[in-house]
Amino acid sequence: MTRRTQKPAVFLRVAKGALVPADAYAQSQLRAKGYTVGDVLSATLKKLNNPRFHRLMHRIGTLCAANIDSFTGMDAHQVLKRIQWEGSIGCEEMGVMVPGVGMAMVRFPLSLSFESMDDGERHEVARAMCRYISEKYWPSMRPEQIEEMAESWVEEA
């Protein structure tokens, strides 16, 4: 099986009830492909990633590792995966047969990487993680406070 090379994306901007070319370059890309007004196109839409949310995810893990005893000795990535798994946040579940037991559900945290998840999904995952942390580990904090602290977190060198 050969891997197809991905063609460069055409960036679109959301307008009221429509998607329009984001800039003159996007217009020229559409024109070059021969698309005209009224053509019906197939597309997979994905909101472009914002580095702010990528950093936010890492900072949530770092904040928890530094301030919650249950995460002592863990790095940010380990904390995030554990929270994902515990809270069933951004996870996939699959049934597996266990000899002598029967069917068991297994949960796998999905990747939070820049390429794997768009900004909208990543933001929802971050909010769900903050809710879960507030409910289970830090009940004195509201989810919004945890997110604010993570956003302002400055790592020690």
N, C-alpha and C positions, 0 to 999 in steps of 0.2 A: 504494500500500500504506500503510495507516494504522498508526501505532505504537500498540500497546495499552499502556495505563497499567498498571504493575505494582501488584498488590494487596499490602497490607502482609503481611509474613510472620508466621506463627504460630511462636513460639519453643518448641522442644521440648527436653527434657533426656533424656539416655540413662539408662535404668534397666536393671536386669538383664533382658535379653531383650525390652526394650520401649522405646518412646519415649513420654514423658508430657509434659503441658503444663509449661512451665518455671516458670510462676507463675499467680497467680489471673487476671491479665489474659488470658493465653493460654487458660486454661480458659473464660473468658467468650467469647473469640473463637470457640472451637470450638463452644460451646453455641449462640451466635448463628447459626452456619452450619447448625445442626440436626444435627450429627454425634452419633451415639449409639454406645455400646459395641457392638463387633462390626462396625461399618461398615468397609468396605475402601476406603482412600483411595489416590490416586496422589500422589507427592511427589518433588521433587528436593531432596535433602538437601545442605546446605553448612554446614561448621563456620564459625561467626562469626569474623571476623578479629580478631586480637590485634595492637594497635599495636606491641608488642614485636618481632614478626617483621618487620613492615614496616620498622622502624628498623634491625633487624639486617641486612637486605638492603642498605640504603643504607650502613651502616657497613662491611660487607665490601668494597664497592666503594671507599670512601674509604680504608680501611686498605691495600688493594692499591695504589691510586694514590699513596699517600704513601710506601710502603715497598718496592715492587717496580719495578725499573728499566723493565721492559717496559711499564708502565702510566703512566710519567711523562708529565705534561701532559694526562692524561685526567681527566674528572670521574667521579664514582661511577657514574652511569648508563651511560656509555660502557664502563667497566670491566666492569660486570655483563653488558652485552650481548655483549661480546667473550668473556667467560668462558662465557656460555651457548652461544655459537656454537662456540667451540673445543672445549668439552667435550660438546657435544650434550646440554645440560642444559635441560630445559623448552623444547624446540624442536619444530617441526613440519618434516617433510621432504616435498618434492614433486619429482616428476620433471618436467623441462622438456626440450623439444627444442631443441638448439643447432644451427643450420645448419652443415653441414660437419663436425660432431662426432658428433651423435646425442643419445641420452638422457643427461641429466646430473641428478644429484640436487642440489637446492638446500635449504639449511637456513635456517629462519627462527626466531629466538628469539621465544618467546611473551611476552606482556606479564606482568610481575610485579606489576602494579598491584593495589591493594586490592580493586577490583571484579572483576578478572579471575581471581583465584586465591584459593582458600580457605586457611585457616591450615595445614591438613594438607599440602597441595601445596606451599605456600611454605616450610614447614619442611623438607620433603624436598629441595626445590631448594637451599635454603641449605646443607644438609648435603652435597649432591652438589658444590656449588661449593667448599666448604671442602676436600673430598676432592681435587677436581681441582687446586686451588691448591697443596695440599700435595704432590701427585704431580709437577706440572709446574714450579711456580715457587718453592716454598718447601719442599724436601724435608727440611730440618732441623726442620720443624714438623709436628706431628700435626694432623689436621683439627679435633680438639676444641680444640687450643690456638688455632688461627686463629679459631674461633667465639668462644672466650672473649675473645681480644684485641679482636675486632670489637664484642662486647657492651660492653666496657669503654672503647671508643674515645671520646675527647672531642675534638671538632673545635675547632681554633683559630679564634678570632673574627677 
